[in-house]
Amino acid sequence: MINILWIEDQFHWIDKFKTVLEQADFKGKNETGNGNIKNSVQVFKFAEAACQYIGQTHDEPDIAILDAHMNGNDHAGFSVSRALNKKWPLVPVIYLSEHSGTGIEQKAFEESGAQDFIAKHQHNIEAVLCWRIKAALKQRAFHQAEAGNPGSVSSALIQSGHLAIDTTTWNVYWHGERLMNPTNNKRPLPPTPRKILRYLVEASPSPLTTLQIAEKLDADVEKFSNANYRQHIRTLRQSIEQAASAKGLPSFIDNCKNGKGIATFGDNSAYCWIKE
């Protein structure tokens, strides 16, 4: 059972999602319920009431779902997010909104520390919402474990030193910091570099050549070149460098030059993962 704090001002959305959220199995394999109440869902229709509740209660939610635009105010959800972050900084915040792809979504990520932003109007939205909540809860569990707090890391995690790869959500972490696309830090690391990193970690300390990586990726070995491999390695190094900088850690790229992390083996057509 998990405790969900939900801020939503429109009754039809509450009617649509509340039962789904109450019955979903967020800790198991099924996203749909069997009619039994599994979770506590506390709904507030006004941002002010939610902020007052957060200030007074000692019951920390497992996750918060916010609508950004409420009762004619584009900033209503952000005030709740600030109150949550101030009191419980590890509580993941997901926005469930009709304003995806707008300045509201941009502000949610840049200013309010949103974990995710989900468009209400999309196919199979009930299942999508449950999938994303499960992913956010897994990430929270990882951060709790990394910080030495109660919680468990998913058994689907591949770990090597301070690197962790969640093979369920395909999120990758360096010292607990999620790796993002180095060319757009609002988006996750692309799939191919994530797969390559996994193969390097699993093969460590043995190196993997371009041909070996192409075979593991099931790519056309005639078209997957040394240059392709180098570009994906560059993306990985820059992404981890970005995470290291965010945590105030030493340069990862410098470590690679010194034979740690993602090290070049022999010539530029082979690389290996060397745990720091």
Secondary structure, DSSP 8 states (H G I E B T S, - for coil): --EEEEE---HHHHHHHHHHHHH--TTSS-SS--SS--SEEEEESSHHHHHHHHHH-----SEEEE-SSBTTBTTHHHHHHHHHHHH-TTS-EEEEES-TTSHHHHHHHHHS--SEEEESSSTTHHHHHHHHHHHHHHHHHHHHHHTT-S----TTEEEETTEEEETTT--EEETTEE-EETTEEEEE--HHHHHHHHHHHHHTTS-EEHHHHHHHTT--TTT--HHHHHHHHHHHHHHHHHHHHHTT---HHHHHHTT-EEEE-SSTTEEEEE--
